[in-house]
C-alpha cells in the first residue's frame, strides 16, 4: 500500500465539498480518520477506500504497454 502525506481534509456536506490535500475526491466508499500519540505529539492518520470506474466502447483498441 502506498502511503501519502496527509496535509488537509475539507468536508462540507451542505456545499458538497470533499477535498483531500486541496484536491477534490470522488467515489470514496469508506473513510477512517484517527488520532494517535507519537513521542508526546498528536498525529493524524487517514485511510480511504474508493472505487474507480472505467468504461470502454465496442471496437476500442486495447494495447499492452508492459
Predicted model as a PDB file, atoms N, CA, C, CB and O in Angstrom, pLDDT in the B-factor column:
MODEL        1                                                                  
ATOM      1  N   UNK A   1       0.842  -1.175   0.000  1.00 73.00           N  
ATOM      2  CA  UNK A   1       0.000   0.000   0.000  1.00 73.00           C  
ATOM      3  C   UNK A   1       0.887   1.237   0.000  1.00 73.00           C  
ATOM      4  CB  UNK A   1      -0.958  -0.002   1.214  1.00 73.00           C  
ATOM      5  O   UNK A   1       1.868   1.301   0.740  1.00 73.00           O  
ATOM      6  N   UNK A   2       0.552   2.201  -0.811  1.00 84.00           N  
ATOM      7  CA  UNK A   2       1.289   3.443  -0.939  1.00 84.00           C  
ATOM      8  C   UNK A   2       0.825   4.419   0.137  1.00 84.00           C  
ATOM      9  CB  UNK A   2       1.108   4.050  -2.349  1.00 84.00           C  
ATOM     10  O   UNK A   2      -0.373   4.678   0.257  1.00 84.00           O  
ATOM     11  N   UNK A   3       1.756   4.967   0.924  1.00 88.00           N  
ATOM     12  CA  UNK A   3       1.419   5.954   1.954  1.00 88.00           C  
ATOM     13  C   UNK A   3       1.728   7.346   1.433  1.00 88.00           C  
ATOM     14  CB  UNK A   3       2.196   5.679   3.271  1.00 88.00           C  
ATOM     15  O   UNK A   3       2.817   7.607   0.921  1.00 88.00           O  
ATOM     16  N   UNK A   4       0.754   8.236   1.572  1.00 92.00           N  
ATOM     17  CA  UNK A   4       0.907   9.615   1.123  1.00 92.00           C  
ATOM     18  C   UNK A   4       0.795  10.540   2.327  1.00 92.00           C  
ATOM     19  CB  UNK A   4      -0.156   9.976   0.046  1.00 92.00           C  
ATOM     20  O   UNK A   4       0.225  10.160   3.349  1.00 92.00           O  
ATOM     21  N   UNK A   5       1.330  11.739   2.217  1.00 94.00           N  
ATOM     22  CA  UNK A   5       1.309  12.708   3.306  1.00 94.00           C  
ATOM     23  C   UNK A   5      -0.086  13.327   3.424  1.00 94.00           C  
ATOM     24  CB  UNK A   5       2.378  13.807   3.080  1.00 94.00           C  
ATOM     25  O   UNK A   5      -0.656  13.794   2.438  1.00 94.00           O  
ATOM     26  N   UNK A   6      -0.622  13.324   4.641  1.00 94.00           N  
ATOM     27  CA  UNK A   6      -1.905  13.977   4.922  1.00 94.00           C  
ATOM     28  C   UNK A   6      -1.627  15.424   5.299  1.00 94.00           C  
ATOM     29  CB  UNK A   6      -2.691  13.240   6.066  1.00 94.00           C  
ATOM     30  O   UNK A   6      -1.022  15.698   6.335  1.00 94.00           O  
ATOM     31  N   UNK A   7      -2.067  16.341   4.458  1.00 95.00           N  
ATOM     32  CA  UNK A   7      -1.863  17.769   4.713  1.00 95.00           C  
ATOM     33  C   UNK A   7      -3.155  18.453   5.130  1.00 95.00           C  
ATOM     34  CB  UNK A   7      -1.294  18.451   3.476  1.00 95.00           C  
ATOM     35  O   UNK A   7      -3.151  19.285   6.038  1.00 95.00           O  
ATOM     36  N   UNK A   8      -4.260  18.111   4.476  1.00 96.00           N  
ATOM     37  CA  UNK A   8      -5.538  18.740   4.819  1.00 96.00           C  
ATOM     38  C   UNK A   8      -6.695  17.885   4.338  1.00 96.00           C  
ATOM     39  CB  UNK A   8      -5.633  20.148   4.213  1.00 96.00           C  
ATOM     40  O   UNK A   8      -6.576  17.121   3.380  1.00 96.00           O  
ATOM     41  N   UNK A   9      -7.818  18.033   5.029  1.00 95.00           N  
ATOM     42  CA  UNK A   9      -9.060  17.401   4.609  1.00 95.00           C  
ATOM     43  C   UNK A   9     -10.172  18.414   4.844  1.00 95.00           C  
ATOM     44  CB  UNK A   9      -9.325  16.052   5.387  1.00 95.00           C  
ATOM     45  O   UNK A   9     -10.247  19.032   5.906  1.00 95.00           O  
ATOM     46  N   UNK A  10     -11.034  18.579   3.845  1.00 97.00           N  
ATOM     47  CA  UNK A  10     -12.138  19.540   3.921  1.00 97.00           C  
ATOM     48  C   UNK A  10     -13.411  18.828   3.494  1.00 97.00           C  
ATOM     49  CB  UNK A  10     -11.870  20.801   3.024  1.00 97.00           C  
ATOM     50  O   UNK A  10     -13.540  18.390   2.351  1.00 97.00           O  
ATOM     51  N   UNK A  11     -14.349  18.718   4.425  1.00 95.00           N  
ATOM     52  CA  UNK A  11     -15.641  18.104   4.134  1.00 95.00           C  
ATOM     53  C   UNK A  11     -16.730  19.076   4.538  1.00 95.00           C  
ATOM     54  CB  UNK A  11     -15.806  16.741   4.872  1.00 95.00           C  
ATOM     55  O   UNK A  11     -16.801  19.480   5.699  1.00 95.00           O  
ATOM     56  N   UNK A  12     -17.577  19.458   3.598  1.00 96.00           N  
ATOM     57  CA  UNK A  12     -18.733  20.322   3.862  1.00 96.00           C  
ATOM     58  C   UNK A  12     -19.918  19.723   3.121  1.00 96.00           C  
ATOM     59  CB  UNK A  12     -18.467  21.817   3.412  1.00 96.00           C  
ATOM     60  O   UNK A  12     -20.057  19.895   1.910  1.00 96.00           O  
ATOM     61  N   UNK A  13     -20.773  19.020   3.858  1.00 94.00           N  
ATOM     62  CA  UNK A  13     -21.903  18.340   3.232  1.00 94.00           C  
ATOM     63  C   UNK A  13     -22.907  19.316   2.636  1.00 94.00           C  
ATOM     64  CB  UNK A  13     -22.595  17.452   4.240  1.00 94.00           C  
ATOM     65  O   UNK A  13     -23.512  19.023   1.605  1.00 94.00           O  
ATOM     66  N   UNK A  14     -23.093  20.464   3.263  1.00 97.00           N  
ATOM     67  CA  UNK A  14     -24.046  21.455   2.739  1.00 97.00           C  
ATOM     68  C   UNK A  14     -23.611  22.011   1.386  1.00 97.00           C  
ATOM     69  CB  UNK A  14     -24.211  22.602   3.733  1.00 97.00           C  
ATOM     70  O   UNK A  14     -24.447  22.279   0.523  1.00 97.00           O  
ATOM     71  N   UNK A  15     -22.317  22.181   1.204  1.00 96.00           N  
ATOM     72  CA  UNK A  15     -21.797  22.732  -0.048  1.00 96.00           C  
ATOM     73  C   UNK A  15     -21.325  21.654  -1.014  1.00 96.00           C  
ATOM     74  CB  UNK A  15     -20.660  23.681   0.240  1.00 96.00           C  
ATOM     75  O   UNK A  15     -20.923  21.967  -2.135  1.00 96.00           O  
ATOM     76  N   UNK A  16     -21.367  20.388  -0.600  1.00 93.00           N  
ATOM     77  CA  UNK A  16     -20.931  19.293  -1.471  1.00 93.00           C  
ATOM     78  C   UNK A  16     -19.441  19.265  -1.696  1.00 93.00           C  
ATOM     79  CB  UNK A  16     -21.619  19.387  -2.788  1.00 93.00           C  
ATOM     80  O   UNK A  16     -18.982  18.893  -2.776  1.00 93.00           O  
ATOM     81  N   UNK A  17     -18.670  19.656  -0.681  1.00 95.00           N  
ATOM     82  CA  UNK A  17     -17.213  19.708  -0.817  1.00 95.00           C  
ATOM     83  C   UNK A  17     -16.586  18.522  -0.096  1.00 95.00           C  
ATOM     84  CB  UNK A  17     -16.652  21.040  -0.258  1.00 95.00           C  
ATOM     85  O   UNK A  17     -16.893  18.264   1.067  1.00 95.00           O  
ATOM     86  N   UNK A  18     -15.714  17.807  -0.783  1.00 94.00           N  
ATOM     87  CA  UNK A  18     -14.857  16.792  -0.180  1.00 94.00           C  
ATOM     88  C   UNK A  18     -13.515  16.897  -0.861  1.00 94.00           C  
ATOM     89  CB  UNK A  18     -15.462  15.348  -0.316  1.00 94.00           C  
ATOM     90  O   UNK A  18     -13.340  16.447  -1.993  1.00 94.00           O  
ATOM     91  N   UNK A  19     -12.570  17.495  -0.165  1.00 96.00           N  
ATOM     92  CA  UNK A  19     -11.226  17.683  -0.712  1.00 96.00           C  
ATOM     93  C   UNK A  19     -10.199  17.056   0.216  1.00 96.00           C  
ATOM     94  CB  UNK A  19     -10.918  19.182  -0.921  1.00 96.00           C  
ATOM     95  O   UNK A  19     -10.309  17.141   1.440  1.00 96.00           O  
ATOM     96  N   UNK A  20      -9.218  16.436  -0.376  1.00 95.00           N  
ATOM     97  CA  UNK A  20      -8.102  15.851   0.349  1.00 95.00           C  
ATOM     98  C   UNK A  20      -6.825  16.463  -0.198  1.00 95.00           C  
ATOM     99  CB  UNK A  20      -8.087  14.293   0.224  1.00 95.00           C  
ATOM    100  O   UNK A  20      -6.537  16.354  -1.390  1.00 95.00           O  
ATOM    101  N   UNK A  21      -6.058  17.107   0.676  1.00 96.00           N  
ATOM    102  CA  UNK A  21      -4.840  17.827   0.275  1.00 96.00           C  
ATOM    103  C   UNK A  21      -5.117  18.825  -0.844  1.00 96.00           C  
ATOM    104  CB  UNK A  21      -3.762  16.837  -0.171  1.00 96.00           C  
ATOM    105  O   UNK A  21      -4.310  18.997  -1.757  1.00 96.00           O  
ATOM    106  N   UNK A  22      -6.279  19.482  -0.756  1.00 96.00           N  
ATOM    107  CA  UNK A  22      -6.637  20.527  -1.709  1.00 96.00           C  
ATOM    108  C   UNK A  22      -7.184  20.040  -3.035  1.00 96.00           C  
ATOM    109  CB  UNK A  22      -5.466  21.357  -1.969  1.00 96.00           C  
ATOM    110  O   UNK A  22      -7.457  20.847  -3.925  1.00 96.00           O  
ATOM    111  N   UNK A  23      -7.352  18.717  -3.185  1.00 96.00           N  
ATOM    112  CA  UNK A  23      -7.851  18.168  -4.448  1.00 96.00           C  
ATOM    113  C   UNK A  23      -9.199  17.487  -4.221  1.00 96.00           C  
ATOM    114  CB  UNK A  23      -6.833  17.167  -5.055  1.00 96.00           C  
ATOM    115  O   UNK A  23      -9.374  16.771  -3.236  1.00 96.00           O  
ATOM    116  N   UNK A  24     -10.153  17.707  -5.130  1.00 95.00           N  
ATOM    117  CA  UNK A  24     -11.465  17.066  -4.991  1.00 95.00           C  
ATOM    118  C   UNK A  24     -11.350  15.544  -5.018  1.00 95.00           C  
ATOM    119  CB  UNK A  24     -12.405  17.537  -6.103  1.00 95.00           C  
ATOM    120  O   UNK A  24     -10.559  14.985  -5.778  1.00 95.00           O  
ATOM    121  N   UNK A  25     -12.141  14.887  -4.190  1.00 92.00           N  
ATOM    122  CA  UNK A  25     -12.177  13.431  -4.148  1.00 92.00           C  
ATOM    123  C   UNK A  25     -13.567  12.972  -4.565  1.00 92.00           C  
ATOM    124  CB  UNK A  25     -11.811  12.895  -2.727  1.00 92.00           C  
ATOM    125  O   UNK A  25     -14.554  13.672  -4.341  1.00 92.00           O  
ATOM    126  N   UNK A  26     -13.638  11.811  -5.164  1.00 88.00           N  
ATOM    127  CA  UNK A  26     -14.924  11.227  -5.512  1.00 88.00           C  
ATOM    128  C   UNK A  26     -14.843   9.716  -5.374  1.00 88.00           C  
ATOM    129  CB  UNK A  26     -15.346  11.625  -6.944  1.00 88.00           C  
ATOM    130  O   UNK A  26     -13.757   9.145  -5.275  1.00 88.00           O  
ATOM    131  N   UNK A  27     -15.982   9.092  -5.370  1.00 88.00           N  
ATOM    132  CA  UNK A  27     -16.098   7.631  -5.341  1.00 88.00           C  
ATOM    133  C   UNK A  27     -15.548   7.005  -4.065  1.00 88.00           C  
ATOM    134  CB  UNK A  27     -15.384   7.045  -6.525  1.00 88.00           C  
ATOM    135  O   UNK A  27     -15.213   5.820  -4.062  1.00 88.00           O  
ATOM    136  N   UNK A  28     -15.448   7.781  -2.970  1.00 90.00           N  
ATOM    137  CA  UNK A  28     -14.958   7.243  -1.701  1.00 90.00           C  
ATOM    138  C   UNK A  28     -16.087   6.474  -1.042  1.00 90.00           C  
ATOM    139  CB  UNK A  28     -14.430   8.377  -0.763  1.00 90.00           C  
ATOM    140  O   UNK A  28     -17.188   6.998  -0.873  1.00 90.00           O  
ATOM    141  N   UNK A  29     -15.814   5.226  -0.668  1.00 92.00           N  
ATOM    142  CA  UNK A  29     -16.848   4.414  -0.035  1.00 92.00           C  
ATOM    143  C   UNK A  29     -16.584   4.210   1.447  1.00 92.00           C  
ATOM    144  CB  UNK A  29     -16.951   3.073  -0.724  1.00 92.00           C  
ATOM    145  O   UNK A  29     -17.477   3.783   2.180  1.00 92.00           O  
ATOM    146  N   UNK A  30     -15.377   4.507   1.897  1.00 94.00           N  
ATOM    147  CA  UNK A  30     -15.048   4.346   3.307  1.00 94.00           C  
ATOM    148  C   UNK A  30     -13.953   5.332   3.683  1.00 94.00           C  
ATOM    149  CB  UNK A  30     -14.609   2.894   3.613  1.00 94.00           C  
ATOM    150  O   UNK A  30     -13.001   5.535   2.930  1.00 94.00           O  
ATOM    151  N   UNK A  31     -14.099   5.947   4.866  1.00 94.00           N  
ATOM    152  CA  UNK A  31     -13.130   6.920   5.343  1.00 94.00           C  
ATOM    153  C   UNK A  31     -12.890   6.636   6.824  1.00 94.00           C  
ATOM    154  CB  UNK A  31     -13.627   8.398   5.109  1.00 94.00           C  
ATOM    155  O   UNK A  31     -13.846   6.518   7.591  1.00 94.00           O  
ATOM    156  N   UNK A  32     -11.632   6.526   7.231  1.00 96.00           N  
ATOM    157  CA  UNK A  32     -11.274   6.238   8.618  1.00 96.00           C  
ATOM    158  C   UNK A  32     -10.237   7.261   9.061  1.00 96.00           C  
ATOM    159  CB  UNK A  32     -10.729   4.774   8.779  1.00 96.00           C  
ATOM    160  O   UNK A  32      -9.069   7.166   8.685  1.00 96.00           O  
ATOM    161  N   UNK A  33     -10.662   8.246   9.865  1.00 95.00           N  
ATOM    162  CA  UNK A  33      -9.789   9.315  10.351  1.00 95.00           C  
ATOM    163  C   UNK A  33      -9.506   9.067  11.827  1.00 95.00           C  
ATOM    164  CB  UNK A  33     -10.434  10.727  10.130  1.00 95.00           C  
ATOM    165  O   UNK A  33     -10.436   8.935  12.623  1.00 95.00           O  
ATOM    166  N   UNK A  34      -8.222   9.002  12.199  1.00 95.00           N  
ATOM    167  CA  UNK A  34      -7.840   8.675  13.572  1.00 95.00           C  
ATOM    168  C   UNK A  34      -6.746   9.614  14.072  1.00 95.00           C  
ATOM    169  CB  UNK A  34      -7.368   7.217  13.663  1.00 95.00           C  
ATOM    170  O   UNK A  34      -5.993  10.202  13.296  1.00 95.00           O  
ATOM    171  N   UNK A  35      -6.688   9.733  15.395  1.00 95.00           N  
ATOM    172  CA  UNK A  35      -5.576  10.413  16.046  1.00 95.00           C  
ATOM    173  C   UNK A  35      -4.841   9.397  16.902  1.00 95.00           C  
ATOM    174  CB  UNK A  35      -6.066  11.625  16.903  1.00 95.00           C  
ATOM    175  O   UNK A  35      -5.427   8.423  17.374  1.00 95.00           O  
ATOM    176  N   UNK A  36      -3.558   9.634  17.095  1.00 93.00           N  
ATOM    177  CA  UNK A  36      -2.759   8.773  17.954  1.00 93.00           C  
ATOM    178  C   UNK A  36      -1.582   9.573  18.507  1.00 93.00           C  
ATOM    179  CB  UNK A  36      -2.264   7.519  17.180  1.00 93.00           C  
ATOM    180  O   UNK A  36      -1.204  10.602  17.947  1.00 93.00           O  
ATOM    181  N   UNK A  37      -1.012   9.095  19.601  1.00 93.00           N  
ATOM    182  CA  UNK A  37       0.133   9.750  20.226  1.00 93.00           C  
ATOM    183  C   UNK A  37       1.426   9.139  19.695  1.00 93.00           C  
ATOM    184  CB  UNK A  37       0.066   9.626  21.768  1.00 93.00           C  
ATOM    185  O   UNK A  37       1.544   7.920  19.577  1.00 93.00           O  
ATOM    186  N   UNK A  38       2.388   9.993  19.377  1.00 90.00           N  
ATOM    187  CA  UNK A  38       3.691   9.553  18.892  1.00 90.00           C  
ATOM    188  C   UNK A  38       4.749  10.455  19.507  1.00 90.00           C  
ATOM    189  CB  UNK A  38       3.762   9.581  17.328  1.00 90.00           C  
ATOM    190  O   UNK A  38       4.863  11.624  19.139  1.00 90.00           O  
ATOM    191  N   UNK A  39       5.522   9.918  20.443  1.00 91.00           N  
ATOM    192  CA  UNK A  39       6.563  10.692  21.140  1.00 91.00           C  
ATOM    193  C   UNK A  39       5.998  11.976  21.754  1.00 91.00           C  
ATOM    194  CB  UNK A  39       7.704  11.040  20.171  1.00 91.00           C  
ATOM    195  O   UNK A  39       6.633  13.028  21.692  1.00 91.00           O  
ATOM    196  N   UNK A  40       4.818  11.886  22.340  1.00 92.00           N  
ATOM    197  CA  UNK A  40       4.210  13.030  23.002  1.00 92.00           C  
ATOM    198  C   UNK A  40       3.479  13.985  22.082  1.00 92.00           C  
ATOM    199  CB  UNK A  40       5.242  13.771  23.727  1.00 92.00           C  
ATOM    200  O   UNK A  40       2.900  14.962  22.556  1.00 92.00           O  
ATOM    201  N   UNK A  41       3.485  13.737  20.788  1.00 93.00           N  
ATOM    202  CA  UNK A  41       2.778  14.590  19.828  1.00 93.00           C  
ATOM    203  C   UNK A  41       1.532  13.869  19.323  1.00 93.00           C  
ATOM    204  CB  UNK A  41       3.704  14.976  18.639  1.00 93.00           C  
ATOM    205  O   UNK A  41       1.524  12.648  19.168  1.00 93.00           O  
ATOM    206  N   UNK A  42       0.487  14.641  19.073  1.00 94.00           N  
ATOM    207  CA  UNK A  42      -0.720  14.070  18.482  1.00 94.00           C  
ATOM    208  C   UNK A  42      -0.550  14.009  16.973  1.00 94.00           C  
ATOM    209  CB  UNK A  42      -1.979  14.900  18.863  1.00 94.00           C  
ATOM    210  O   UNK A  42      -0.228  15.012  16.337  1.00 94.00           O  
ATOM    211  N   UNK A  43      -0.762  12.859  16.414  1.00 93.00           N  
ATOM    212  CA  UNK A  43      -0.657  12.647  14.966  1.00 93.00           C  
ATOM    213  C   UNK A  43      -2.023  12.242  14.423  1.00 93.00           C  
ATOM    214  CB  UNK A  43       0.415  11.559  14.631  1.00 93.00           C  
ATOM    215  O   UNK A  43      -2.887  11.761  15.156  1.00 93.00           O  
ATOM    216  N   UNK A  44      -2.192  12.447  13.134  1.00 94.00           N  
ATOM    217  CA  UNK A  44      -3.426  12.078  12.451  1.00 94.00           C  
ATOM    218  C   UNK A  44      -3.113  11.050  11.383  1.00 94.00           C  
ATOM    219  CB  UNK A  44      -4.116  13.316  11.835  1.00 94.00           C  
ATOM    220  O   UNK A  44      -2.057  11.090  10.753  1.00 94.00           O  
ATOM    221  N   UNK A  45      -4.039  10.133  11.188  1.00 94.00           N  
ATOM    222  CA  UNK A  45      -3.926   9.210  10.054  1.00 94.00           C  
ATOM    223  C   UNK A  45      -5.289   9.108   9.381  1.00 94.00           C  
ATOM    224  CB  UNK A  45      -3.421   7.797  10.514  1.00 94.00           C  
ATOM    225  O   UNK A  45      -6.329   9.193  10.034  1.00 94.00           O  
ATOM    226  N   UNK A  46      -5.264   8.927   8.086  1.00 95.00           N  
ATOM    227  CA  UNK A  46      -6.491   8.820   7.294  1.00 95.00           C  
ATOM    228  C   UNK A  46      -6.347   7.642   6.345  1.00 95.00           C  
ATOM    229  CB  UNK A  46      -6.781  10.141   6.506  1.00 95.00           C  
ATOM    230  O   UNK A  46      -5.357   7.523   5.624  1.00 95.00           O  
ATOM    231  N   UNK A  47      -7.346   6.776   6.357  1.00 95.00           N  
ATOM    232  CA  UNK A  47      -7.391   5.672   5.412  1.00 95.00           C  
ATOM    233  C   UNK A  47      -8.684   5.802   4.632  1.00 95.00           C  
ATOM    234  CB  UNK A  47      -7.291   4.283   6.132  1.00 95.00           C  
ATOM    235  O   UNK A  47      -9.757   5.941   5.219  1.00 95.00           O  
ATOM    236  N   UNK A  48      -8.588   5.758   3.323  1.00 93.00           N  
ATOM    237  CA  UNK A  48      -9.784   5.806   2.494  1.00 93.00           C  
ATOM    238  C   UNK A  48      -9.813   4.593   1.576  1.00 93.00           C  
ATOM    239  CB  UNK A  48      -9.835   7.115   1.673  1.00 93.00           C  
ATOM    240  O   UNK A  48      -8.774   4.071   1.171  1.00 93.00           O  
ATOM    241  N   UNK A  49     -11.014   4.161   1.263  1.00 93.00           N  
ATOM    242  CA  UNK A  49     -11.232   3.127   0.257  1.00 93.00           C  
ATOM    243  C   UNK A  49     -12.149   3.750  -0.784  1.00 93.00           C  
ATOM    244  CB  UNK A  49     -11.852   1.796   0.881  1.00 93.00           C  
ATOM    245  O   UNK A  49     -13.163   4.359  -0.446  1.00 93.00           O  
ATOM    246  N   UNK A  50     -11.794   3.596  -2.024  1.00 90.00           N  
ATOM    247  CA  UNK A  50     -12.628   4.191  -3.062  1.00 90.00           C  
ATOM    248  C   UNK A  50     -12.720   3.277  -4.267  1.00 90.00           C  
ATOM    249  CB  UNK A  50     -12.082   5.554  -3.477  1.00 90.00           C  
ATOM    250  O   UNK A  50     -11.859   2.430  -4.504  1.00 90.00           O  
ATOM    251  N   UNK A  51     -13.773   3.473  -5.007  1.00 88.00           N  
ATOM    252  CA  UNK A  51     -13.998   2.737  -6.242  1.00 88.00           C  
ATOM    253  C   UNK A  51     -13.620   3.631  -7.411  1.00 88.00           C  
ATOM    254  CB  UNK A  51     -15.474   2.261  -6.356  1.00 88.00           C  
ATOM    255  O   UNK A  51     -13.871   4.836  -7.391  1.00 88.00           O  
ATOM    256  N   UNK A  52     -13.023   3.041  -8.414  1.00 83.00           N  
ATOM    257  CA  UNK A  52     -12.771   3.738  -9.669  1.00 83.00           C  
ATOM    258  C   UNK A  52     -13.479   2.966 -10.764  1.00 83.00           C  
ATOM    259  CB  UNK A  52     -11.235   3.873  -9.965  1.00 83.00           C  
ATOM    260  O   UNK A  52     -13.401   1.738 -10.814  1.00 83.00           O  
ATOM    261  N   UNK A  53     -14.151   3.662 -11.618  1.00 83.00           N  
ATOM    262  CA  UNK A  53     -14.934   3.040 -12.676  1.00 83.00           C  
ATOM    263  C   UNK A  53     -14.319   3.367 -14.032  1.00 83.00           C  
ATOM    264  CB  UNK A  53     -16.404   3.508 -12.618  1.00 83.00           C  
ATOM    265  O   UNK A  53     -13.945   4.506 -14.311  1.00 83.00           O  
ATOM    266  N   UNK A  54     -14.229   2.351 -14.852  1.00 85.00           N  
ATOM    267  CA  UNK A  54     -13.690   2.504 -16.198  1.00 85.00           C  
ATOM    268  C   UNK A  54     -14.729   1.990 -17.187  1.00 85.00           C  
ATOM    269  CB  UNK A  54     -12.331   1.742 -16.359  1.00 85.00           C  
ATOM    270  O   UNK A  54     -15.448   1.031 -16.907  1.00 85.00           O  
ATOM    271  N   UNK A  55     -14.797   2.626 -18.322  1.00 84.00           N  
ATOM    272  CA  UNK A  55     -15.710   2.145 -19.354  1.00 84.00           C  
ATOM    273  C   UNK A  55     -15.015   2.233 -20.705  1.00 84.00           C  
ATOM    274  CB  UNK A  55     -17.036   2.959 -19.358  1.00 84.00           C  
ATOM    275  O   UNK A  55     -14.058   2.987 -20.882  1.00 84.00           O  
ATOM    276  N   UNK A  56     -15.496   1.480 -21.614  1.00 82.00           N  
ATOM    277  CA  UNK A  56     -14.941   1.480 -22.964  1.00 82.00           C  
ATOM    278  C   UNK A  56     -16.088   1.363 -23.957  1.00 82.00           C  
ATOM    279  CB  UNK A  56     -13.914   0.321 -23.156  1.00 82.00           C  
ATOM    280  O   UNK A  56     -17.259   1.366 -23.578  1.00 82.00           O  
ATOM    281  N   UNK A  57     -15.746   1.263 -25.193  1.00 81.00           N  
ATOM    282  CA  UNK A  57     -16.786   1.132 -26.214  1.00 81.00           C  
ATOM    283  C   UNK A  57     -16.432  -0.015 -27.159  1.00 81.00           C  
ATOM    284  CB  UNK A  57     -16.958   2.462 -27.005  1.00 81.00           C  
ATOM    285  O   UNK A  57     -15.281  -0.445 -27.229  1.00 81.00           O  
ATOM    286  N   UNK A  58     -17.410  -0.489 -27.864  1.00 76.00           N  
ATOM    287  CA  UNK A  58     -17.220  -1.550 -28.837  1.00 76.00           C  
ATOM    288  C   UNK A  58     -16.219  -1.085 -29.892  1.00 76.00           C  
ATOM    289  CB  UNK A  58     -18.572  -1.954 -29.490  1.00 76.00           C  
ATOM    290  O   UNK A  58     -16.296   0.040 -30.386  1.00 76.00           O  
ATOM    291  N   UNK A  59     -15.284  -1.962 -30.228  1.00 75.00           N  
ATOM    292  CA  UNK A  59     -14.292  -1.633 -31.237  1.00 75.00           C  
ATOM    293  C   UNK A  59     -13.099  -0.854 -30.707  1.00 75.00           C  
ATOM    294  CB  UNK A  59     -14.933  -0.860 -32.318  1.00 75.00           C  
ATOM    295  O   UNK A  59     -12.218  -0.466 -31.474  1.00 75.00           O  
ATOM    296  N   UNK A  60     -13.067  -0.623 -29.399  1.00 68.00           N  
ATOM    297  CA  UNK A  60     -11.954   0.104 -28.803  1.00 68.00           C  
ATOM    298  C   UNK A  60     -10.684  -0.733 -28.902  1.00 68.00           C  
ATOM    299  CB  UNK A  60     -12.257   0.464 -27.329  1.00 68.00           C  
ATOM    300  O   UNK A  60     -10.700  -1.918 -28.568  1.00 68.00           O  
ATOM    301  N   UNK A  61      -9.594  -0.140 -29.353  1.00 70.00           N  
ATOM    302  CA  UNK A  61      -8.333  -0.838 -29.486  1.00 70.00           C  
ATOM    303  C   UNK A  61      -7.681  -0.959 -28.105  1.00 70.00           C  
ATOM    304  CB  UNK A  61      -7.397  -0.104 -30.484  1.00 70.00           C  
ATOM    305  O   UNK A  61      -7.559   0.028 -27.380  1.00 70.00           O  
ATOM    306  N   UNK A  62      -7.272  -2.160 -27.758  1.00 67.00           N  
ATOM    307  CA  UNK A  62      -6.621  -2.423 -26.469  1.00 67.00           C  
ATOM    308  C   UNK A  62      -5.155  -2.688 -26.724  1.00 67.00           C  
ATOM    309  CB  UNK A  62      -7.283  -3.627 -25.724  1.00 67.00           C  
ATOM    310  O   UNK A  62      -4.802  -3.513 -27.567  1.00 67.00           O  
ATOM    311  N   UNK A  63      -4.289  -1.980 -25.985  1.00 69.00           N  
ATOM    312  CA  UNK A  63      -2.851  -2.179 -26.132  1.00 69.00           C  
ATOM    313  C   UNK A  63      -2.254  -2.556 -24.789  1.00 69.00           C  
ATOM    314  CB  UNK A  63      -2.169  -0.913 -26.694  1.00 69.00           C  
ATOM    315  O   UNK A  63      -2.783  -2.180 -23.743  1.00 69.00           O  
ATOM    316  N   UNK A  64      -1.168  -3.289 -24.813  1.00 66.00           N  
ATOM    317  CA  UNK A  64      -0.479  -3.702 -23.605  1.00 66.00           C  
ATOM    318  C   UNK A  64       0.861  -2.963 -23.602  1.00 66.00           C  
ATOM    319  CB  UNK A  64      -0.291  -5.278 -23.539  1.00 66.00           C  
ATOM    320  O   UNK A  64       1.735  -3.230 -24.427  1.00 66.00           O  
ATOM    321  N   UNK A  65       1.003  -2.028 -22.656  1.00 64.00           N  
ATOM    322  CA  UNK A  65       2.241  -1.258 -22.558  1.00 64.00           C  
ATOM    323  C   UNK A  65       3.056  -1.776 -21.390  1.00 64.00           C  
ATOM    324  CB  UNK A  65       1.949   0.254 -22.395  1.00 64.00           C  
ATOM    325  O   UNK A  65       3.118  -1.140 -20.338  1.00 64.00           O  
ATOM    326  N   UNK A  66       3.672  -2.913 -21.571  1.00 55.00           N  
ATOM    327  CA  UNK A  66       4.475  -3.515 -20.490  1.00 55.00           C  
ATOM    328  C   UNK A  66       5.914  -3.141 -20.606  1.00 55.00           C  
ATOM    329  CB  UNK A  66       4.347  -5.020 -20.494  1.00 55.00           C  
ATOM    330  O   UNK A  66       6.729  -3.559 -19.783  1.00 55.00           O  
TER     331      UNK A  66                                                      
ENDMDL                                                                          
END                                                                             
